[in-house]
Amino acid sequence: MLDDVIAMAAGRTAPELLLTNARVLNVFSGELEIAHVAVGHGVIMGIGRECAHAQWSRHSQPGAAY
């Protein structure tokens, strides 16, 4: 399982769940931001448009839904 978590966090494998355009609270600034959230094995693997977009485009297939 740890190998899967590391691979997902590094972007080598697709996340189990990709929340797109989610509202994320930035606890440092107190602002709500729009970002993508990659989740796998119940753990947040990454937050942000660039990281999630790269994971989505690298692992998505035409017609596939995450």
C-alpha positions in Angstrom: 0.0 0.0 0.0 2.8 2.5 0.8 4.3 1.9 -2.6 0.9 2.8 -4.2 0.6 6.0 -2.1 4.1 7.1 -3.1 3.4 6.4 -6.8 0.2 8.4 -6.7 1.7 11.3 -4.8 4.6 11.4 -7.3 2.2 11.3 -10.2 3.4 8.0 -11.6 -0.1 6.4 -11.2 -3.5 7.9 -11.4 -5.3 9.0 -8.2 -8.3 7.0 -7.1 -10.4 10.1 -7.0 -9.8 13.5 -8.6 -12.0 16.4 -7.3 -12.0 19.1 -10.0 -12.7 22.7 -9.3 -13.1 22.1 -5.5 -13.3 24.9 -3.0 -10.3 24.6 -0.8 -9.7 26.7 2.4 -6.3 28.2 2.5 -5.7 28.1 6.3 -2.8 30.6 6.0 -4.7 33.3 4.2 -8.2 32.4 5.3 -9.4 32.5 1.6 -11.4 30.0 -0.3 -9.5 28.9 -3.5 -10.6 26.8 -6.5 -8.2 23.9 -6.9 -8.2 20.2 -8.0 -7.7 17.6 -5.2 -6.2 14.2 -5.9 -7.1 11.5 -3.4 -5.9 7.9 -3.0 -6.2 5.3 -0.3 -8.1 7.9 1.8 -5.2 10.3 1.7 -4.9 13.7 -0.1 -2.1 13.2 -2.6 -2.0 16.6 -4.1 -3.8 20.0 -4.3 -3.5 22.4 -7.2 -4.4 22.9 -10.8 -1.1 22.0 -12.3 -0.4 18.8 -10.4 -3.9 17.5 -10.8 -4.1 18.4 -14.5 -0.9 16.6 -15.2 -2.2 13.4 -13.4 -5.6 13.7 -15.1 -4.2 14.1 -18.6 -1.5 11.5 -18.2 -3.8 8.8 -17.0 -7.2 9.6 -18.4 -8.7 7.7 -21.3 -11.3 9.0 -23.7 -14.7 8.5 -22.2 -13.3 7.7 -18.7 -14.8 9.4 -15.7 -12.9 10.0 -12.5 
